[in-house]
Amino acid sequence: MSQLLIEIDTPEDEALLMQLLPKLNARLIDKRNEESRNQTFADIARQIASRGGVVDSFGDPLEWQREVRSWDRVLDGREE
């Protein structure tokens, strides 16, 4: 299997290509518009920050640290 990145200038050509895909046993994986290709990392970071960031998805850092430290074992020659 191979993946190709194709740039098409007109909507008519895009429609023709979409009609050909099933005949070629191919499929569209990802469709990106011009705006999404030209976004910089800073633009994407601003969008994430404007939505409240990603902090909530990580949970409580103190709880995570306690859990990870509970996996630690006592080293030889040391007492708990």
mmCIF file of the N, C-alpha and C atoms, coordinates in Angstrom:
data_MODEL
# 
_entry.id   MODEL 
# 
loop_
_atom_site.group_PDB 
_atom_site.id 
_atom_site.type_symbol 
_atom_site.label_atom_id 
_atom_site.label_alt_id 
_atom_site.label_comp_id 
_atom_site.label_asym_id 
_atom_site.label_entity_id 
_atom_site.label_seq_id 
_atom_site.pdbx_PDB_ins_code 
_atom_site.Cartn_x 
_atom_site.Cartn_y 
_atom_site.Cartn_z 
_atom_site.occupancy 
_atom_site.B_iso_or_equiv 
_atom_site.pdbx_formal_charge 
_atom_site.auth_seq_id 
_atom_site.auth_comp_id 
_atom_site.auth_asym_id 
_atom_site.auth_atom_id 
_atom_site.pdbx_PDB_model_num 
ATOM 1   N N  . MET A 1 1  ? 0.850   -1.171 0.000   1.00 0.00 ? 1  MET A N  1 
ATOM 2   C CA . MET A 1 1  ? 0.000   0.000  0.000   1.00 0.00 ? 1  MET A CA 1 
ATOM 3   C C  . MET A 1 1  ? 0.896   1.235  0.000   1.00 0.00 ? 1  MET A C  1 
ATOM 4   N N  . SER A 1 2  ? 0.483   2.248  -0.689  1.00 0.00 ? 2  SER A N  1 
ATOM 5   C CA . SER A 1 2  ? 1.205   3.519  -0.677  1.00 0.00 ? 2  SER A CA 1 
ATOM 6   C C  . SER A 1 2  ? 0.215   4.656  -0.463  1.00 0.00 ? 2  SER A C  1 
ATOM 7   N N  . GLN A 1 3  ? 0.730   5.757  0.050   1.00 0.00 ? 3  GLN A N  1 
ATOM 8   C CA . GLN A 1 3  ? -0.093  6.939  0.274   1.00 0.00 ? 3  GLN A CA 1 
ATOM 9   C C  . GLN A 1 3  ? 0.470   8.073  -0.560  1.00 0.00 ? 3  GLN A C  1 
ATOM 10  N N  . LEU A 1 4  ? -0.423  8.842  -1.155  1.00 0.00 ? 4  LEU A N  1 
ATOM 11  C CA . LEU A 1 4  ? -0.034  9.957  -2.002  1.00 0.00 ? 4  LEU A CA 1 
ATOM 12  C C  . LEU A 1 4  ? -0.654  11.236 -1.477  1.00 0.00 ? 4  LEU A C  1 
ATOM 13  N N  . LEU A 1 5  ? 0.082   12.309 -1.573  1.00 0.00 ? 5  LEU A N  1 
ATOM 14  C CA . LEU A 1 5  ? -0.449  13.630 -1.249  1.00 0.00 ? 5  LEU A CA 1 
ATOM 15  C C  . LEU A 1 5  ? -0.656  14.334 -2.587  1.00 0.00 ? 5  LEU A C  1 
ATOM 16  N N  . ILE A 1 6  ? -1.909  14.648 -2.895  1.00 0.00 ? 6  ILE A N  1 
ATOM 17  C CA . ILE A 1 6  ? -2.248  15.218 -4.195  1.00 0.00 ? 6  ILE A CA 1 
ATOM 18  C C  . ILE A 1 6  ? -2.819  16.611 -4.002  1.00 0.00 ? 6  ILE A C  1 
ATOM 19  N N  . GLU A 1 7  ? -2.349  17.533 -4.816  1.00 0.00 ? 7  GLU A N  1 
ATOM 20  C CA . GLU A 1 7  ? -2.863  18.904 -4.777  1.00 0.00 ? 7  GLU A CA 1 
ATOM 21  C C  . GLU A 1 7  ? -3.703  19.126 -6.037  1.00 0.00 ? 7  GLU A C  1 
ATOM 22  N N  . ILE A 1 8  ? -4.941  19.559 -5.842  1.00 0.00 ? 8  ILE A N  1 
ATOM 23  C CA . ILE A 1 8  ? -5.861  19.760 -6.962  1.00 0.00 ? 8  ILE A CA 1 
ATOM 24  C C  . ILE A 1 8  ? -6.330  21.210 -6.956  1.00 0.00 ? 8  ILE A C  1 
ATOM 25  N N  . ASP A 1 9  ? -6.325  21.816 -8.150  1.00 0.00 ? 9  ASP A N  1 
ATOM 26  C CA . ASP A 1 9  ? -6.632  23.237 -8.248  1.00 0.00 ? 9  ASP A CA 1 
ATOM 27  C C  . ASP A 1 9  ? -8.121  23.550 -8.319  1.00 0.00 ? 9  ASP A C  1 
ATOM 28  N N  . THR A 1 10 ? -8.908  22.695 -8.952  1.00 0.00 ? 10 THR A N  1 
ATOM 29  C CA . THR A 1 10 ? -10.312 23.033 -9.163  1.00 0.00 ? 10 THR A CA 1 
ATOM 30  C C  . THR A 1 10 ? -11.230 22.020 -8.479  1.00 0.00 ? 10 THR A C  1 
ATOM 31  N N  . PRO A 1 11 ? -12.400 22.471 -8.038  1.00 0.00 ? 11 PRO A N  1 
ATOM 32  C CA . PRO A 1 11 ? -13.375 21.552 -7.447  1.00 0.00 ? 11 PRO A CA 1 
ATOM 33  C C  . PRO A 1 11 ? -13.852 20.487 -8.437  1.00 0.00 ? 11 PRO A C  1 
ATOM 34  N N  . GLU A 1 12 ? -13.882 20.824 -9.726  1.00 0.00 ? 12 GLU A N  1 
ATOM 35  C CA . GLU A 1 12 ? -14.306 19.858 -10.732 1.00 0.00 ? 12 GLU A CA 1 
ATOM 36  C C  . GLU A 1 12 ? -13.329 18.686 -10.814 1.00 0.00 ? 12 GLU A C  1 
ATOM 37  N N  . ASP A 1 13 ? -12.033 19.006 -10.780 1.00 0.00 ? 13 ASP A N  1 
ATOM 38  C CA . ASP A 1 13 ? -11.021 17.952 -10.813 1.00 0.00 ? 13 ASP A CA 1 
ATOM 39  C C  . ASP A 1 13 ? -11.088 17.094 -9.551  1.00 0.00 ? 13 ASP A C  1 
ATOM 40  N N  . GLU A 1 14 ? -11.363 17.729 -8.430  1.00 0.00 ? 14 GLU A N  1 
ATOM 41  C CA . GLU A 1 14 ? -11.493 16.983 -7.178  1.00 0.00 ? 14 GLU A CA 1 
ATOM 42  C C  . GLU A 1 14 ? -12.677 16.023 -7.242  1.00 0.00 ? 14 GLU A C  1 
ATOM 43  N N  . ALA A 1 15 ? -13.790 16.481 -7.793  1.00 0.00 ? 15 ALA A N  1 
ATOM 44  C CA . ALA A 1 15 ? -14.973 15.629 -7.926  1.00 0.00 ? 15 ALA A CA 1 
ATOM 45  C C  . ALA A 1 15 ? -14.680 14.440 -8.839  1.00 0.00 ? 15 ALA A C  1 
ATOM 46  N N  . LEU A 1 16 ? -13.952 14.681 -9.916  1.00 0.00 ? 16 LEU A N  1 
ATOM 47  C CA . LEU A 1 16 ? -13.588 13.604 -10.833 1.00 0.00 ? 16 LEU A CA 1 
ATOM 48  C C  . LEU A 1 16 ? -12.697 12.576 -10.135 1.00 0.00 ? 16 LEU A C  1 
ATOM 49  N N  . LEU A 1 17 ? -11.742 13.050 -9.381  1.00 0.00 ? 17 LEU A N  1 
ATOM 50  C CA . LEU A 1 17 ? -10.859 12.139 -8.637  1.00 0.00 ? 17 LEU A CA 1 
ATOM 51  C C  . LEU A 1 17 ? -11.645 11.319 -7.614  1.00 0.00 ? 17 LEU A C  1 
ATOM 52  N N  . MET A 1 18 ? -12.582 11.950 -6.926  1.00 0.00 ? 18 MET A N  1 
ATOM 53  C CA . MET A 1 18 ? -13.390 11.238 -5.936  1.00 0.00 ? 18 MET A CA 1 
ATOM 54  C C  . MET A 1 18 ? -14.226 10.144 -6.596  1.00 0.00 ? 18 MET A C  1 
ATOM 55  N N  . GLN A 1 19 ? -14.670 10.364 -7.827  1.00 0.00 ? 19 GLN A N  1 
ATOM 56  C CA . GLN A 1 19 ? -15.422 9.341  -8.560  1.00 0.00 ? 19 GLN A CA 1 
ATOM 57  C C  . GLN A 1 19 ? -14.524 8.175  -8.969  1.00 0.00 ? 19 GLN A C  1 
ATOM 58  N N  . LEU A 1 20 ? -13.261 8.463  -9.224  1.00 0.00 ? 20 LEU A N  1 
ATOM 59  C CA . LEU A 1 20 ? -12.335 7.421  -9.659  1.00 0.00 ? 20 LEU A CA 1 
ATOM 60  C C  . LEU A 1 20 ? -11.827 6.549  -8.504  1.00 0.00 ? 20 LEU A C  1 
ATOM 61  N N  . LEU A 1 21 ? -11.830 7.070  -7.305  1.00 0.00 ? 21 LEU A N  1 
ATOM 62  C CA . LEU A 1 21 ? -11.254 6.323  -6.176  1.00 0.00 ? 21 LEU A CA 1 
ATOM 63  C C  . LEU A 1 21 ? -11.834 4.920  -6.008  1.00 0.00 ? 21 LEU A C  1 
ATOM 64  N N  . PRO A 1 22 ? -13.151 4.733  -6.014  1.00 0.00 ? 22 PRO A N  1 
ATOM 65  C CA . PRO A 1 22 ? -13.675 3.362  -5.862  1.00 0.00 ? 22 PRO A CA 1 
ATOM 66  C C  . PRO A 1 22 ? -13.253 2.426  -7.004  1.00 0.00 ? 22 PRO A C  1 
ATOM 67  N N  . LYS A 1 23 ? -13.136 2.963  -8.201  1.00 0.00 ? 23 LYS A N  1 
ATOM 68  C CA . LYS A 1 23 ? -12.737 2.141  -9.342  1.00 0.00 ? 23 LYS A CA 1 
ATOM 69  C C  . LYS A 1 23 ? -11.281 1.701  -9.231  1.00 0.00 ? 23 LYS A C  1 
ATOM 70  N N  . LEU A 1 24 ? -10.477 2.492  -8.532  1.00 0.00 ? 24 LEU A N  1 
ATOM 71  C CA . LEU A 1 24 ? -9.060  2.177  -8.349  1.00 0.00 ? 24 LEU A CA 1 
ATOM 72  C C  . LEU A 1 24 ? -8.804  1.425  -7.046  1.00 0.00 ? 24 LEU A C  1 
ATOM 73  N N  . ASN A 1 25 ? -9.886  1.041  -6.360  1.00 0.00 ? 25 ASN A N  1 
ATOM 74  C CA . ASN A 1 25 ? -9.780  0.371  -5.065  1.00 0.00 ? 25 ASN A CA 1 
ATOM 75  C C  . ASN A 1 25 ? -8.971  1.233  -4.085  1.00 0.00 ? 25 ASN A C  1 
ATOM 76  N N  . ALA A 1 26 ? -9.283  2.520  -4.072  1.00 0.00 ? 26 ALA A N  1 
ATOM 77  C CA . ALA A 1 26 ? -8.588  3.484  -3.223  1.00 0.00 ? 26 ALA A CA 1 
ATOM 78  C C  . ALA A 1 26 ? -9.602  4.179  -2.331  1.00 0.00 ? 26 ALA A C  1 
ATOM 79  N N  . ARG A 1 27 ? -9.102  4.868  -1.335  1.00 0.00 ? 27 ARG A N  1 
ATOM 80  C CA . ARG A 1 27 ? -9.994  5.591  -0.424  1.00 0.00 ? 27 ARG A CA 1 
ATOM 81  C C  . ARG A 1 27 ? -9.328  6.885  0.036   1.00 0.00 ? 27 ARG A C  1 
ATOM 82  N N  . LEU A 1 28 ? -10.158 7.804  0.450   1.00 0.00 ? 28 LEU A N  1 
ATOM 83  C CA . LEU A 1 28 ? -9.680  9.079  0.971   1.00 0.00 ? 28 LEU A CA 1 
ATOM 84  C C  . LEU A 1 28 ? -9.413  8.914  2.460   1.00 0.00 ? 28 LEU A C  1 
ATOM 85  N N  . ILE A 1 29 ? -8.202  9.205  2.901   1.00 0.00 ? 29 ILE A N  1 
ATOM 86  C CA . ILE A 1 29 ? -7.840  9.052  4.301   1.00 0.00 ? 29 ILE A CA 1 
ATOM 87  C C  . ILE A 1 29 ? -8.053  10.354 5.063   1.00 0.00 ? 29 ILE A C  1 
ATOM 88  N N  . ASP A 1 30 ? -7.594  11.440 4.508   1.00 0.00 ? 30 ASP A N  1 
ATOM 89  C CA . ASP A 1 30 ? -7.664  12.721 5.211   1.00 0.00 ? 30 ASP A CA 1 
ATOM 90  C C  . ASP A 1 30 ? -7.795  13.837 4.182   1.00 0.00 ? 30 ASP A C  1 
ATOM 91  N N  . LYS A 1 31 ? -8.780  14.693 4.395   1.00 0.00 ? 31 LYS A N  1 
ATOM 92  C CA . LYS A 1 31 ? -8.957  15.826 3.495   1.00 0.00 ? 31 LYS A CA 1 
ATOM 93  C C  . LYS A 1 31 ? -8.656  17.093 4.277   1.00 0.00 ? 31 LYS A C  1 
ATOM 94  N N  . ARG A 1 32 ? -7.668  17.827 3.825   1.00 0.00 ? 32 ARG A N  1 
ATOM 95  C CA . ARG A 1 32 ? -7.285  19.079 4.491   1.00 0.00 ? 32 ARG A CA 1 
ATOM 96  C C  . ARG A 1 32 ? -7.476  20.233 3.526   1.00 0.00 ? 32 ARG A C  1 
ATOM 97  N N  . ASN A 1 33 ? -7.948  21.322 4.083   1.00 0.00 ? 33 ASN A N  1 
ATOM 98  C CA . ASN A 1 33 ? -8.100  22.493 3.229   1.00 0.00 ? 33 ASN A CA 1 
ATOM 99  C C  . ASN A 1 33 ? -6.852  23.371 3.333   1.00 0.00 ? 33 ASN A C  1 
ATOM 100 N N  . GLU A 1 34 ? -6.801  24.381 2.524   1.00 0.00 ? 34 GLU A N  1 
ATOM 101 C CA . GLU A 1 34 ? -5.625  25.263 2.458   1.00 0.00 ? 34 GLU A CA 1 
ATOM 102 C C  . GLU A 1 34 ? -5.336  25.907 3.809   1.00 0.00 ? 34 GLU A C  1 
ATOM 103 N N  . GLU A 1 35 ? -6.383  26.310 4.511   1.00 0.00 ? 35 GLU A N  1 
ATOM 104 C CA . GLU A 1 35 ? -6.215  26.993 5.798   1.00 0.00 ? 35 GLU A CA 1 
ATOM 105 C C  . GLU A 1 35 ? -5.532  26.094 6.824   1.00 0.00 ? 35 GLU A C  1 
ATOM 106 N N  . SER A 1 36 ? -5.936  24.836 6.903   1.00 0.00 ? 36 SER A N  1 
ATOM 107 C CA . SER A 1 36 ? -5.351  23.947 7.908   1.00 0.00 ? 36 SER A CA 1 
ATOM 108 C C  . SER A 1 36 ? -3.905  23.603 7.587   1.00 0.00 ? 36 SER A C  1 
ATOM 109 N N  . ARG A 1 37 ? -3.519  23.615 6.314   1.00 0.00 ? 37 ARG A N  1 
ATOM 110 C CA . ARG A 1 37 ? -2.128  23.323 5.956   1.00 0.00 ? 37 ARG A CA 1 
ATOM 111 C C  . ARG A 1 37 ? -1.203  24.476 6.309   1.00 0.00 ? 37 ARG A C  1 
ATOM 112 N N  . ASN A 1 38 ? -1.732  25.689 6.318   1.00 0.00 ? 38 ASN A N  1 
ATOM 113 C CA . ASN A 1 38 ? -0.887  26.858 6.533   1.00 0.00 ? 38 ASN A CA 1 
ATOM 114 C C  . ASN A 1 38 ? -0.829  27.304 7.991   1.00 0.00 ? 38 ASN A C  1 
ATOM 115 N N  . GLN A 1 39 ? -1.459  26.583 8.887   1.00 0.00 ? 39 GLN A N  1 
ATOM 116 C CA . GLN A 1 39 ? -1.425  26.967 10.290  1.00 0.00 ? 39 GLN A CA 1 
ATOM 117 C C  . GLN A 1 39 ? -0.041  26.694 10.879  1.00 0.00 ? 39 GLN A C  1 
ATOM 118 N N  . THR A 1 40 ? 0.415   27.611 11.699  1.00 0.00 ? 40 THR A N  1 
ATOM 119 C CA . THR A 1 40 ? 1.683   27.410 12.375  1.00 0.00 ? 40 THR A CA 1 
ATOM 120 C C  . THR A 1 40 ? 1.419   26.776 13.738  1.00 0.00 ? 40 THR A C  1 
ATOM 121 N N  . PHE A 1 41 ? 2.476   26.306 14.357  1.00 0.00 ? 41 PHE A N  1 
ATOM 122 C CA . PHE A 1 41 ? 2.345   25.719 15.685  1.00 0.00 ? 41 PHE A CA 1 
ATOM 123 C C  . PHE A 1 41 ? 1.766   26.740 16.662  1.00 0.00 ? 41 PHE A C  1 
ATOM 124 N N  . ALA A 1 42 ? 2.191   27.990 16.550  1.00 0.00 ? 42 ALA A N  1 
ATOM 125 C CA . ALA A 1 42 ? 1.688   29.034 17.446  1.00 0.00 ? 42 ALA A CA 1 
ATOM 126 C C  . ALA A 1 42 ? 0.183   29.228 17.281  1.00 0.00 ? 42 ALA A C  1 
ATOM 127 N N  . ASP A 1 43 ? -0.307  29.176 16.050  1.00 0.00 ? 43 ASP A N  1 
ATOM 128 C CA . ASP A 1 43 ? -1.748  29.309 15.806  1.00 0.00 ? 43 ASP A CA 1 
ATOM 129 C C  . ASP A 1 43 ? -2.521  28.160 16.452  1.00 0.00 ? 43 ASP A C  1 
ATOM 130 N N  . ILE A 1 44 ? -2.007  26.962 16.300  1.00 0.00 ? 44 ILE A N  1 
ATOM 131 C CA . ILE A 1 44 ? -2.670  25.795 16.883  1.00 0.00 ? 44 ILE A CA 1 
ATOM 132 C C  . ILE A 1 44 ? -2.642  25.870 18.403  1.00 0.00 ? 44 ILE A C  1 
ATOM 133 N N  . ALA A 1 45 ? -1.524  26.299 18.975  1.00 0.00 ? 45 ALA A N  1 
ATOM 134 C CA . ALA A 1 45 ? -1.423  26.438 20.431  1.00 0.00 ? 45 ALA A CA 1 
ATOM 135 C C  . ALA A 1 45 ? -2.412  27.480 20.947  1.00 0.00 ? 45 ALA A C  1 
ATOM 136 N N  . ARG A 1 46 ? -2.589  28.575 20.211  1.00 0.00 ? 46 ARG A N  1 
ATOM 137 C CA . ARG A 1 46 ? -3.562  29.599 20.620  1.00 0.00 ? 46 ARG A CA 1 
ATOM 138 C C  . ARG A 1 46 ? -4.985  29.038 20.590  1.00 0.00 ? 46 ARG A C  1 
ATOM 139 N N  . GLN A 1 47 ? -5.295  28.220 19.589  1.00 0.00 ? 47 GLN A N  1 
ATOM 140 C CA . GLN A 1 47 ? -6.624  27.611 19.510  1.00 0.00 ? 47 GLN A CA 1 
ATOM 141 C C  . GLN A 1 47 ? -6.870  26.699 20.704  1.00 0.00 ? 47 GLN A C  1 
ATOM 142 N N  . ILE A 1 48 ? -5.881  25.903 21.055  1.00 0.00 ? 48 ILE A N  1 
ATOM 143 C CA . ILE A 1 48 ? -6.021  25.005 22.202  1.00 0.00 ? 48 ILE A CA 1 
ATOM 144 C C  . ILE A 1 48 ? -6.198  25.807 23.480  1.00 0.00 ? 48 ILE A C  1 
ATOM 145 N N  . ALA A 1 49 ? -5.405  26.862 23.648  1.00 0.00 ? 49 ALA A N  1 
ATOM 146 C CA . ALA A 1 49 ? -5.500  27.699 24.842  1.00 0.00 ? 49 ALA A CA 1 
ATOM 147 C C  . ALA A 1 49 ? -6.848  28.400 24.922  1.00 0.00 ? 49 ALA A C  1 
ATOM 148 N N  . SER A 1 50 ? -7.388  28.824 23.782  1.00 0.00 ? 50 SER A N  1 
ATOM 149 C CA . SER A 1 50 ? -8.676  29.520 23.794  1.00 0.00 ? 50 SER A CA 1 
ATOM 150 C C  . SER A 1 50 ? -9.818  28.595 24.208  1.00 0.00 ? 50 SER A C  1 
ATOM 151 N N  . ARG A 1 51 ? -9.620  27.300 24.043  1.00 0.00 ? 51 ARG A N  1 
ATOM 152 C CA . ARG A 1 51 ? -10.640 26.320 24.446  1.00 0.00 ? 51 ARG A CA 1 
ATOM 153 C C  . ARG A 1 51 ? -10.442 25.837 25.875  1.00 0.00 ? 51 ARG A C  1 
ATOM 154 N N  . GLY A 1 52 ? -9.505  26.431 26.580  1.00 0.00 ? 52 GLY A N  1 
ATOM 155 C CA . GLY A 1 52 ? -9.278  26.046 27.974  1.00 0.00 ? 52 GLY A CA 1 
ATOM 156 C C  . GLY A 1 52 ? -8.066  25.172 28.160  1.00 0.00 ? 52 GLY A C  1 
ATOM 157 N N  . GLY A 1 53 ? -7.345  24.875 27.116  1.00 0.00 ? 53 GLY A N  1 
ATOM 158 C CA . GLY A 1 53 ? -6.139  24.079 27.223  1.00 0.00 ? 53 GLY A CA 1 
ATOM 159 C C  . GLY A 1 53 ? -6.421  22.590 27.335  1.00 0.00 ? 53 GLY A C  1 
ATOM 160 N N  . VAL A 1 54 ? -5.380  21.859 27.705  1.00 0.00 ? 54 VAL A N  1 
ATOM 161 C CA . VAL A 1 54 ? -5.486  20.404 27.809  1.00 0.00 ? 54 VAL A CA 1 
ATOM 162 C C  . VAL A 1 54 ? -5.286  19.924 29.242  1.00 0.00 ? 54 VAL A C  1 
ATOM 163 N N  . VAL A 1 55 ? -5.274  20.849 30.181  1.00 0.00 ? 55 VAL A N  1 
ATOM 164 C CA . VAL A 1 55 ? -4.987  20.510 31.572  1.00 0.00 ? 55 VAL A CA 1 
ATOM 165 C C  . VAL A 1 55 ? -5.967  19.475 32.122  1.00 0.00 ? 55 VAL A C  1 
ATOM 166 N N  . ASP A 1 56 ? -7.238  19.636 31.835  1.00 0.00 ? 56 ASP A N  1 
ATOM 167 C CA . ASP A 1 56 ? -8.243  18.725 32.377  1.00 0.00 ? 56 ASP A CA 1 
ATOM 168 C C  . ASP A 1 56 ? -8.061  17.288 31.890  1.00 0.00 ? 56 ASP A C  1 
ATOM 169 N N  . SER A 1 57 ? -7.498  17.119 30.731  1.00 0.00 ? 57 SER A N  1 
ATOM 170 C CA . SER A 1 57 ? -7.350  15.766 30.196  1.00 0.00 ? 57 SER A CA 1 
ATOM 171 C C  . SER A 1 57 ? -6.256  14.981 30.910  1.00 0.00 ? 57 SER A C  1 
ATOM 172 N N  . PHE A 1 58 ? -5.359  15.671 31.614  1.00 0.00 ? 58 PHE A N  1 
ATOM 173 C CA . PHE A 1 58 ? -4.272  14.989 32.298  1.00 0.00 ? 58 PHE A CA 1 
ATOM 174 C C  . PHE A 1 58 ? -4.629  14.574 33.720  1.00 0.00 ? 58 PHE A C  1 
ATOM 175 N N  . GLY A 1 59 ? -5.611  15.188 34.320  1.00 0.00 ? 59 GLY A N  1 
ATOM 176 C CA . GLY A 1 59 ? -5.990  14.843 35.684  1.00 0.00 ? 59 GLY A CA 1 
ATOM 177 C C  . GLY A 1 59 ? -5.117  15.551 36.718  1.00 0.00 ? 59 GLY A C  1 
ATOM 178 N N  . ASP A 1 60 ? -5.177  15.052 37.947  1.00 0.00 ? 60 ASP A N  1 
ATOM 179 C CA . ASP A 1 60 ? -4.466  15.664 39.057  1.00 0.00 ? 60 ASP A CA 1 
ATOM 180 C C  . ASP A 1 60 ? -3.011  15.189 39.070  1.00 0.00 ? 60 ASP A C  1 
ATOM 181 N N  . PRO A 1 61 ? -2.037  16.098 38.944  1.00 0.00 ? 61 PRO A N  1 
ATOM 182 C CA . PRO A 1 61 ? -0.632  15.675 38.920  1.00 0.00 ? 61 PRO A CA 1 
ATOM 183 C C  . PRO A 1 61 ? -0.174  15.066 40.248  1.00 0.00 ? 61 PRO A C  1 
ATOM 184 N N  . LEU A 1 62 ? -0.710  15.526 41.368  1.00 0.00 ? 62 LEU A N  1 
ATOM 185 C CA . LEU A 1 62 ? -0.318  14.955 42.659  1.00 0.00 ? 62 LEU A CA 1 
ATOM 186 C C  . LEU A 1 62 ? -0.783  13.504 42.787  1.00 0.00 ? 62 LEU A C  1 
ATOM 187 N N  . GLU A 1 63 ? -1.982  13.236 42.304  1.00 0.00 ? 63 GLU A N  1 
ATOM 188 C CA . GLU A 1 63 ? -2.499  11.865 42.334  1.00 0.00 ? 63 GLU A CA 1 
ATOM 189 C C  . GLU A 1 63 ? -1.639  10.952 41.461  1.00 0.00 ? 63 GLU A C  1 
ATOM 190 N N  . TRP A 1 64 ? -1.249  11.446 40.291  1.00 0.00 ? 64 TRP A N  1 
ATOM 191 C CA . TRP A 1 64 ? -0.391  10.674 39.395  1.00 0.00 ? 64 TRP A CA 1 
ATOM 192 C C  . TRP A 1 64 ? 0.949   10.372 40.065  1.00 0.00 ? 64 TRP A C  1 
ATOM 193 N N  . GLN A 1 65 ? 1.535   11.387 40.709  1.00 0.00 ? 65 GLN A N  1 
ATOM 194 C CA . GLN A 1 65 ? 2.837   11.192 41.347  1.00 0.00 ? 65 GLN A CA 1 
ATOM 195 C C  . GLN A 1 65 ? 2.742   10.172 42.485  1.00 0.00 ? 65 GLN A C  1 
ATOM 196 N N  . ARG A 1 66 ? 1.686   10.235 43.274  1.00 0.00 ? 66 ARG A N  1 
ATOM 197 C CA . ARG A 1 66 ? 1.511   9.253  44.354  1.00 0.00 ? 66 ARG A CA 1 
ATOM 198 C C  . ARG A 1 66 ? 1.397   7.839  43.782  1.00 0.00 ? 66 ARG A C  1 
ATOM 199 N N  . GLU A 1 67 ? 0.635   7.701  42.719  1.00 0.00 ? 67 GLU A N  1 
ATOM 200 C CA . GLU A 1 67 ? 0.465   6.382  42.116  1.00 0.00 ? 67 GLU A CA 1 
ATOM 201 C C  . GLU A 1 67 ? 1.788   5.841  41.585  1.00 0.00 ? 67 GLU A C  1 
ATOM 202 N N  . VAL A 1 68 ? 2.538   6.672  40.886  1.00 0.00 ? 68 VAL A N  1 
ATOM 203 C CA . VAL A 1 68 ? 3.806   6.225  40.321  1.00 0.00 ? 68 VAL A CA 1 
ATOM 204 C C  . VAL A 1 68 ? 4.792   5.869  41.424  1.00 0.00 ? 68 VAL A C  1 
ATOM 205 N N  . ARG A 1 69 ? 4.840   6.640  42.476  1.00 0.00 ? 69 ARG A N  1 
ATOM 206 C CA . ARG A 1 69 ? 5.766   6.343  43.576  1.00 0.00 ? 69 ARG A CA 1 
ATOM 207 C C  . ARG A 1 69 ? 5.358   5.096  44.349  1.00 0.00 ? 69 ARG A C  1 
ATOM 208 N N  . SER A 1 70 ? 4.091   4.712  44.275  1.00 0.00 ? 70 SER A N  1 
ATOM 209 C CA . SER A 1 70 ? 3.665   3.496  44.963  1.00 0.00 ? 70 SER A CA 1 
ATOM 210 C C  . SER A 1 70 ? 4.249   2.259  44.285  1.00 0.00 ? 70 SER A C  1 
ATOM 211 N N  . TRP A 1 71 ? 4.702   2.400  43.049  1.00 0.00 ? 71 TRP A N  1 
ATOM 212 C CA . TRP A 1 71 ? 5.298   1.280  42.326  1.00 0.00 ? 71 TRP A CA 1 
ATOM 213 C C  . TRP A 1 71 ? 6.755   1.074  42.711  1.00 0.00 ? 71 TRP A C  1 
ATOM 214 N N  . ASP A 1 72 ? 7.368   2.082  43.351  1.00 0.00 ? 72 ASP A N  1 
ATOM 215 C CA . ASP A 1 72 ? 8.796   1.996  43.698  1.00 0.00 ? 72 ASP A CA 1 
ATOM 216 C C  . ASP A 1 72 ? 9.035   0.834  44.651  1.00 0.00 ? 72 ASP A C  1 
ATOM 217 N N  . ARG A 1 73 ? 10.184  0.242  44.538  1.00 0.00 ? 73 ARG A N  1 
ATOM 218 C CA . ARG A 1 73 ? 10.547  -0.822 45.457  1.00 0.00 ? 73 ARG A CA 1 
ATOM 219 C C  . ARG A 1 73 ? 11.648  -0.312 46.377  1.00 0.00 ? 73 ARG A C  1 
ATOM 220 N N  . VAL A 1 74 ? 11.775  -0.975 47.515  1.00 0.00 ? 74 VAL A N  1 
ATOM 221 C CA . VAL A 1 74 ? 12.820  -0.610 48.469  1.00 0.00 ? 74 VAL A CA 1 
ATOM 222 C C  . VAL A 1 74 ? 14.143  -1.143 47.941  1.00 0.00 ? 74 VAL A C  1 
ATOM 223 N N  . LEU A 1 75 ? 15.152  -0.287 47.894  1.00 0.00 ? 75 LEU A N  1 
ATOM 224 C CA . LEU A 1 75 ? 16.449  -0.698 47.396  1.00 0.00 ? 75 LEU A CA 1 
ATOM 225 C C  . LEU A 1 75 ? 17.163  -1.564 48.427  1.00 0.00 ? 75 LEU A C  1 
ATOM 226 N N  . ASP A 1 76 ? 18.024  -2.446 47.944  1.00 0.00 ? 76 ASP A N  1 
ATOM 227 C CA . ASP A 1 76 ? 18.785  -3.317 48.840  1.00 0.00 ? 76 ASP A CA 1 
ATOM 228 C C  . ASP A 1 76 ? 19.600  -2.490 49.820  1.00 0.00 ? 76 ASP A C  1 
ATOM 229 N N  . GLY A 1 77 ? 19.583  -2.887 51.090  1.00 0.00 ? 77 GLY A N  1 
ATOM 230 C CA . GLY A 1 77 ? 20.353  -2.186 52.108  1.00 0.00 ? 77 GLY A CA 1 
ATOM 231 C C  . GLY A 1 77 ? 19.682  -0.966 52.671  1.00 0.00 ? 77 GLY A C  1 
ATOM 232 N N  . ARG A 1 78 ? 18.476  -0.691 52.248  1.00 0.00 ? 78 ARG A N  1 
ATOM 233 C CA . ARG A 1 78 ? 17.752  0.476  52.764  1.00 0.00 ? 78 ARG A CA 1 
ATOM 234 C C  . ARG A 1 78 ? 16.437  0.030  53.360  1.00 0.00 ? 78 ARG A C  1 
ATOM 235 N N  . GLU A 1 79 ? 16.046  0.733  54.371  1.00 0.00 ? 79 GLU A N  1 
ATOM 236 C CA . GLU A 1 79 ? 14.771  0.402  55.009  1.00 0.00 ? 79 GLU A CA 1 
ATOM 237 C C  . GLU A 1 79 ? 13.717  1.394  54.531  1.00 0.00 ? 79 GLU A C  1 
ATOM 238 N N  . GLU A 1 80 ? 12.494  0.937  54.604  1.00 0.00 ? 80 GLU A N  1 
ATOM 239 C CA . GLU A 1 80 ? 11.398  1.786  54.139  1.00 0.00 ? 80 GLU A CA 1 
ATOM 240 C C  . GLU A 1 80 ? 11.067  2.873  55.090  1.00 0.00 ? 80 GLU A C  1 
# 
